[in-house]
Amino acid sequence: MMNMKRFSILFFSLFALGVTMALAYEAEIDGIYYDFSGTEATVTYGNPLYSDNVVIPESVTYNGITYTVTSIGNEAFAHCRGLKSVTIPNSVTNIGVEAFMWCNSLTFVTIPNSVTTIGEEAFLGCGLTSISIPNGVTNIEARTFEVCYNLTTIALGDSLTTIGNSAFIGCAGLTSITIPNSVITIGEYAFSGCTSLATVTIGDKVASIGEEAFHGCSALDSITIPGSVKTIGKNSFWECTGLTSVTIDDGETNIGDLAFFLCTSLTSITIGDGEKTIGEFAFEYCTNLTSITIPNNVTKIGWGAFEGCSNLVSVTLPENMTTIENDVFRDCSSLLSIAIPESVTTIGSAVFYGCSSLLDINIPNGVTKIDDYAFMGCSGLTSITIPNSVTEIGDYAFYKCYGLTSIYCLAKTPPSIKGTTFKEVDKSFTDLYVPAGTIDNYKETEGWKAFENIMELEADGIESIHNSQCTIDNDALFDLSGRRVVNPKRGLYIQGNKKIIKQ
């Protein structure tokens, strides 16, 4: 038997609930529920729920007083799964938070020009097929049209300044969008998961594209980002697997980390004038990218920016860059050659790790450090010249460079190296050329002394060996001793009287 204390709690709870339900609306007129304030009426929720087709009047009369309908309240029609259409009068200025949330049968609603505010999640999960945002609305709030799967057409008003976070996330039926010139901000996840979105036009006042704004828009073929955009957010076009071309117009732009990560169809990148920076892993695993020219206005290329671009054959770097960051071209297995600008002083860790097709590399005389793993697995390299400015070469820097037949180290003081720097390079076969008068020093220095064939150059430069120790015949360089021929540019050698062999 229920004790009196428990009965009292239950009674008052039910009573409170009844009061709450009773206070959910002040009046029901022709099947629509209202609250009143002054001379204005707000459409609110009722019991039973709304269904079928609802026409909201401009005004209602209650107890002899006429009220103008100016607002649709928070959650007014939320979860009305039988609701099919709503006609909103031109007197309404506000549509509240979650007003039509999860009305999944709602396919038609007209938002009049009088509306200036649409609340967060107002149409989340609705069955709408098209929507027109009136000119008076300046902000589309967060998650307003989230997962409106049937939405195919959106018309945005010309006063709109902000498209909020996740505003159209998961609108899988949306095929095109034109963002008007009035818009300044595209929020995080704004169009993420819009898998049918094939065409996007971005207005020329947009200053920022939020994180993951277009993530997973797999039907998007090309994108032009206007010069007004200062920030392309992290992961903004991540997994746009159909994207083939990107144009970033003139202007000061920061391309965020992972911005175009896994855009596996991307073949063309055009970067306009104006200071630009490329963030970490910005174009990682863009596996169809074959060439890239990075103009001089790019001041920074972030860590791993082009990592895993396995079909990238050629790269032109900016003339004024000073550091090639870690992993920038890691696992670009088709990369054949790259000219490193004279301004570079540091080659970062694993920059060319796994670039197995790399045949030629020019390290400028200004580089002081070649970092760990820098050329690891560059098995196509036959020759490497280390300039006299280099003082340190890191762990595994040339590990598994199986094709090396000659190393020209022009530093008079042997650079500091590790026991692993040239691991798995055949030191009994690979010739090490060093400056005149330094051979004994190299033979006594840890790491370098492991090379069995250390020879001196007659002058401080690679050209001396070409001129004084070799003769040129049919594109091969012949060592006057007759022991071997090495051509660093062509990868040719001859052992004794044997034929020329291409490495």
N, C-alpha and C positions, 0 to 999 in steps of 0.2 A: 504494500500500500504506500502511495506517494506521501511523504511527510509534508507538513504545511510549508516549511521553508522552501523546499524545492518547487512546490506548487505556486508559491508567491512569485518566485523568480521567473518561472515559465509564464505566469499570467501577465506580469508586468512587461516581459519581453515581447509577448504577442501583442499586448496593448500598444507598446511603443512602435512595433512594426506596423500596426494598423493606423496609428497616427501618422507615421511616415508616409504610408501609402495614400492616406487621405490628403496629406499635404503635398503630394506629388503634382497636383494641379488645382487651380482655383475654380475652373469651370470647364465643362464639356459642351461644345457648340457644334452641332452637325457632325459629330464623330471626331472632332479635333479638340485637343486639350490645351488649355492656356493658363498662364500666370499673367498677372497684371501689375503694372507699376506706372503711376501717374496716368497718362493717357495712352500708354503703349502696352502692347500685348506681346508675349513670347510664347511660341509654340513649345509645348513640353511633352513629356511622355505620359501615357495613360494605360489603363487596363480595361479591355484587352488591347493587345498590340495592334498597330496600324497594319493594314494589308491592302492589296490591290492598288488602285490609283487614287492618289490624294491630291486635291486642289486646295491650296491654302489661300484664303481671301485676303484682300488688302486691309480690311477692317472688320471688326466684330462688335456687336452691341450686347452688353450684359448689364442687367439691372438698370436699364435706362441710360447707360453710359456707353459711348462709342469709343473704341480703342483702335489705334493703328497698329497693325502687325508689323513689327520692326526686327524681330529676331527669331531664329530657330535655336532653341536652347541646347545646352550640353546633353548629349545622349538622347535627344528627343525621339529619334526614330531608330536608335541603336538596336541591333539584333531583330529587326522586323523582317524576318526572312520571307514573308509573303508579300512584302511591298514591291510593286512593279514600277510605278512612276510617281513623280512628285512635281507639281507645278508650284513654283515659288513666286509670289507677287513682287512687283517693282518697289514695294514699300520696305522690304527686308534689307537691312544693311549688314547683318551679322549671322553667320552660320557657326554654331558653337562646336566645341571640342567633342569629337566622337558622335556628331549629330546623326550620321547615317552609317555608322560603323557596322560591318558585317550584314548589311542588307544585300545579300548575295543574289537576290532576284531583281534588284533595282537596276534596270537597264537604261532608264531615261530620267534625266533631271535637267531643268533649265535654270541656270544661275543668272539672275537679272543684273543689269548694269548698276543697280543701286547697291549691290553687295560690295563692301570694302574689306571685310574680314572673314576668313575661313579658318576655323580652328584646327588644331592638330588632330590627325587621324579622323577627320570629318567623314571621309568616304572610304576608309580602309576596308578592303575586302568586298567592295560593292561589285555588282555585275555590269557596271557601266561600259558602254562600247565607245562613247565619245564624250568629251567634256570641253566646254569653252569657259575660260577664266576671264571675267569682265575686266575692263580697263581700270576700274577703281581699285582693284586688289593689288597691293604692292608686295605682299609676301605670301608664298605658298609655304605653309608651316610644315613641320616635321611629320612625315608618314601620312600626309593628307590622302594620297591615293595609293598607298602601299597595297601590293598584291591585288590590284584590280586587273585580274588576268585577262578580261575580255576587252580592255581598253585599247583601241587601235588608233584613235585620233585625239590630239590635244591642240587646242588653240589658246595661246597665251596672250594676255592683254599687254598693251604697250606701256603700262605704268609699272609693270612688275620689276622689282629690283632683286629679289631673293627667291631662289628655289631651295627650299629647306632640306635638311638631312633626311634621306630616305623618302623623299616626297613621292617618287614614282617607283620605288624599289619593287622588283618582282612583277612589273607590268609586262608580262611575257608576250602579249599581243601587240604592243606598241611597235609601229614600223618606222615612223619618222618623227622628228621633233625640230622645230625652229625656235631657237631661244632668242627673243627679241633684244634689240640693242640697248634697251633700258636695264637689262639684268646685269648686276655686278657680281653676284655670288652664286655659284652652283654648289650646293652643299654636299657633305659626305654621303656616299651611297645613293645620291639623288636618282640615278637611273640604273643602279646596279641590278643585274639579273634580268634586264630587258632583252631577252635573247633573240627577239625578232627585229630589234632596232637596227635598221640598215643605213639610215641617213640622219646625220646630226649637223645642224647649222648653228654655230655659236656666234652670238652677237658681238659687235666690236667694242662693247663696254665691259665685258666680263673680265674681272681682275683675278679671280681665283676659281680653280676647279678643285673641289674637295676630294679627300681620300676616298678611293674606290668609287668615285662618282659614276663611272661607266664600266665597272668591273663585270666581266662575263657577258658583255654585249657582243656575242659571238657572230652576229650577222653584220656588224659594222664593217664596211669595206675600206673607207678612207676618212680621215679627219684633218681639218685645217683649224689650227688654233691661232686666233688673232693675236696681234702684237700687244693688245691691252692686257693679256693674261700674264700676271706676274708669277703665279704659282700654279704648277700642275701637280696636284697632290699625290701623296704616296699611294701606289697601287691604283691610280685613277683609271687606267685602261688595262689593268691586269686581266689576262685571259680573254682579251678580245681576239679570239683565234682566227677570225676572218679578216682582220685588219691588214691591208696590204701596203698602205702608204700613210705617212704622217708628215704634215707640213706645219712648221712652227714659224709664224711670220716674224717680221722685224719687231724688235722690242726686247726689253729686259725680262728674261724669263728663267725661272728655276724649275728644271724638270726633276720632279721628286723621286725619291727612292722607289724602285720597283714600278715606276710609272707605266712602262710598257712590258712588264715581265710576262713571259709566256705568250707573247703575240707571235705565234708560230708561223703566220703567213706573211709577216712584214718583210717587204723587199726594198722599200724606199723610205729614206728619212731625209727631209729637207729642212735645214736650219737656217733661218734668216739672220739678218744683221741685228746688232744690239747685244749687250752682254748677256751671256747664257751660262748656266751651270747644269751639269748632268749628274743626277744623284746616284747613290749606290744601287747597283743591280738594275738600273733604269731600263735597259734593253736585254736583260738576262734571258737566255734561251729563246731569242728570236731566231729560230733555226733556219729560216729562209732568207735572212739578210745576207747578201753577197758582198756588198761594198758600202763603205761609209766615208764621207769626207766631213771631217769636223772642222768648221771654220775657225779662224783666229779669234773671233769674238767669244768663243767658249773658253771660260777661265778656269773651269774645274771639271774633271771627269772622275766621278766617284768610284769607290771600291766596287769591283765586279761588274762595272757598267755594261760590258758586252760579253760577260762570261757565258759559255755554252752556246755561242752563236756559231754552230758547227759548220755552216756553209759560207762563213765570212772569209773572203779571199784577199781583199785589199782594204787598207785603212790609211787615211791621211790625217795626221794629227795637227793640232794648232801649233804655230811656230813659236809661241811664247810660253808654252806650258813648262813648268819646272819639275813636276813630279808625275810619274806614271804610277797611279795608286795600285794597291794590292789587287790581284785577281782580275784586272780590267779585261784582259783577253784570254783568261783561263779557259782551256778546252775549246778554243777556236781551232779545231783540228784541220780546217782547210786553209788557214792563213798561210800565204806563201812568203810575203815580205812586208816589211813595215819600215818606214824612215822615222827614226826618233829625232825630234828637233834638237838643235844645238843647245837650246836653253835648258834642257833636262839635266838635273843633277842627281836624281834618285830614281832607280828602277825598283819598284816595290816588290813585295813578296808575291810569288806565284803569278806574276803579270802574264807570262807566256807559258805557264804550266800546261802541258798537254797539247801544245801547238805542234803537232807531229809533222805537219807539212811545211813548216817554216824552213826555208832554204837559205835566207840571207837576212842578216840583221846588222845594222850599223849603230854601234854604241858611241855617242858623241864624246868628244874630249871636254869634259866638264862633269861627267858622271863620277861621283865619288864613292857610291855604294851600289852594289848589285845585291839585292836582298835575298833571303831564303827562298828556295824553290823557283826562282825567277824564270829559268829556262828548263825546268825539270820536264823530261819526256819529249824535248824537242829533238826527236830522233832523226829528222831530216837535215839538221845543221851539219855541214862538213867542216866549216871553219868559223872561228870567232876571233875578233880583235878586241882586246881589252885595253882601253886607252890609258895613258900615263897618269890621268887624274884619279883613277880608281885606287882606293886604299883598303877596301873591304869587300869580300865576296862571301855571301852567307851559306848556311847549311843547304846541301842538296841543290845548289843554284843551277848546276849543269848535270844533275843526276839523270841517268838513262839517256844521255845524249850519245847514243850508240854510233851515230854517223860521223862524229868528230874525227878528222884526220890531222888537223892543224889548229894550234892555238897561238895567237900572237899577243903576248903580254908586253905592253910598251912601258910599263911602270919600272923605273930604275930600282925602287924599293919594292920588293915583292909584296903584293897586296895580302892582307890577312885572309887566309882561307881555312876551312874546316877539313877534317878527314873525309867528310861526306860530300864536299863541294863538287868534286868530279867523280863521284862514285859510279861505278859501272862504265866509265870511259876507259877504253883500253890504253893504258899508259905505256905499254910496250910498243904500241903502234902509232899513237898520236904524237906528232912532232910539236914541241914547245919552243917557240922562238922568243928570245928575250933581248933587251938592249945590250949593246956592246959593253963589255967590262962587267956584266952583272951575273954571268953564268954561274960562278962559284957561289954567289949569294943565293941564287935560286936552288942550287943543288944542296944547300945546307938548310933551307927553310922548310918547315913542316908543311906537308901537303904538296908543295911544288916538287920536292925532291923525289917523289914517287914516279915522276915522269922519267923514262929511260932515254928519250931522245931530246935533250935540251941543246939548242943551238943559238948562237948569238947573231943578231942583226948587226950589220956594219955601221948603220946610222940609226937615229932615233925615229924609226918609222917603218911601216910595212913595205913601202916602195923599195927600200934598199935591198931586200931579198930578191925582189923581182929583177932589179938592175944588176946586182953584183954576183949573185949566186945562181941565177937561173937564166936560161934562154927561152924564148917563146917560139913554139912551133905547133901549128895546127891547134891553137887554143889551149895547149897544155903548157904547164910550167915545169921545166926539166931541171932537177937538182944536178949541178955539175959533177957531183960524185957518182952519178949514175945509179944511186940507190933507189930514188923514188921521185916521182913527179907529183906535185900538188897544185891544184888550181882552186883557190878558195871560192871563186865566183861560179865555177862550173861543176865543182865536185868531181874532178878527174884526177886520177893518179896512175903511175906505172911503176912496177917493181922490177928493177933490173932491165932486162930486154923484153919483158912481157908487154902485151898490148894495153892500150889505155882502157881503163874500166870506169864506168860511170857509177857513182855511189847513189 
